[in-house]
Amino acid sequence: METVLLQEQIRCQLRGRIWEVHVIVEDKGICLRGRAPTYYAKQLAQHAVMSASPLPIVANEIEVAQTALVHYHADEI
């Protein structure tokens, strides 16, 4: 599956829980990057990629940040 399609699938499936999502496909597997408000959202992104691609995830570099949490709640209002 193409990198862009994986990124879009994560965005759609997680409905705004992850920001600045980047999926990098390398020789040995996939690297995830972005920002999340919680570790749970980070884990959901990883599982979304695992279900969409046969390649292994070699790194999940999604940052869990308080600023992401503030942004997440502001969007809900």
Contacts in CASP RR format, 6 or more apart in sequence:
PFRMAT RR
TARGET T0000
AUTHOR 0000-0000-0000
METHOD contacts of the structure
MODEL  1
METVLLQEQIRCQLRGRIWEVHVIVEDKGICLRGRAPTYYAKQLAQHAVM
SASPLPIVANEIEVAQTALVHYHADEI
1 52 0 8 1.000
1 53 0 8 1.000
3 23 0 8 1.000
3 24 0 8 1.000
3 25 0 8 1.000
6 23 0 8 1.000
6 30 0 8 1.000
6 49 0 8 1.000
6 52 0 8 1.000
6 53 0 8 1.000
7 21 0 8 1.000
7 22 0 8 1.000
7 23 0 8 1.000
9 48 0 8 1.000
9 52 0 8 1.000
10 18 0 8 1.000
10 21 0 8 1.000
10 23 0 8 1.000
10 45 0 8 1.000
10 48 0 8 1.000
10 49 0 8 1.000
11 18 0 8 1.000
11 21 0 8 1.000
13 44 0 8 1.000
13 48 0 8 1.000
14 41 0 8 1.000
14 44 0 8 1.000
14 45 0 8 1.000
14 48 0 8 1.000
16 72 0 8 1.000
16 75 0 8 1.000
17 36 0 8 1.000
17 37 0 8 1.000
17 38 0 8 1.000
17 41 0 8 1.000
17 44 0 8 1.000
17 45 0 8 1.000
17 72 0 8 1.000
18 34 0 8 1.000
18 35 0 8 1.000
18 36 0 8 1.000
18 41 0 8 1.000
18 42 0 8 1.000
18 44 0 8 1.000
18 45 0 8 1.000
18 62 0 8 1.000
19 34 0 8 1.000
19 35 0 8 1.000
19 36 0 8 1.000
19 68 0 8 1.000
19 71 0 8 1.000
20 33 0 8 1.000
20 34 0 8 1.000
20 35 0 8 1.000
21 32 0 8 1.000
21 33 0 8 1.000
21 34 0 8 1.000
21 45 0 8 1.000
22 32 0 8 1.000
22 33 0 8 1.000
22 34 0 8 1.000
23 30 0 8 1.000
23 31 0 8 1.000
23 32 0 8 1.000
23 33 0 8 1.000
23 49 0 8 1.000
24 30 0 8 1.000
24 31 0 8 1.000
24 32 0 8 1.000
24 33 0 8 1.000
25 55 0 8 1.000
26 58 0 8 1.000
28 56 0 8 1.000
28 58 0 8 1.000
29 55 0 8 1.000
29 56 0 8 1.000
29 57 0 8 1.000
29 58 0 8 1.000
30 49 0 8 1.000
30 53 0 8 1.000
30 55 0 8 1.000
30 56 0 8 1.000
30 57 0 8 1.000
30 58 0 8 1.000
31 57 0 8 1.000
31 58 0 8 1.000
31 59 0 8 1.000
31 60 0 8 1.000
31 61 0 8 1.000
32 45 0 8 1.000
32 46 0 8 1.000
32 49 0 8 1.000
32 57 0 8 1.000
32 59 0 8 1.000
32 60 0 8 1.000
32 61 0 8 1.000
32 62 0 8 1.000
33 61 0 8 1.000
33 62 0 8 1.000
34 61 0 8 1.000
34 62 0 8 1.000
34 63 0 8 1.000
35 62 0 8 1.000
35 63 0 8 1.000
35 64 0 8 1.000
35 65 0 8 1.000
35 67 0 8 1.000
35 68 0 8 1.000
36 42 0 8 1.000
36 45 0 8 1.000
36 62 0 8 1.000
36 63 0 8 1.000
36 64 0 8 1.000
36 65 0 8 1.000
36 68 0 8 1.000
37 64 0 8 1.000
37 65 0 8 1.000
37 68 0 8 1.000
37 69 0 8 1.000
37 71 0 8 1.000
37 72 0 8 1.000
37 73 0 8 1.000
38 64 0 8 1.000
38 69 0 8 1.000
39 64 0 8 1.000
41 64 0 8 1.000
42 60 0 8 1.000
42 62 0 8 1.000
42 64 0 8 1.000
45 60 0 8 1.000
45 62 0 8 1.000
46 57 0 8 1.000
46 60 0 8 1.000
46 62 0 8 1.000
49 57 0 8 1.000
50 57 0 8 1.000
END
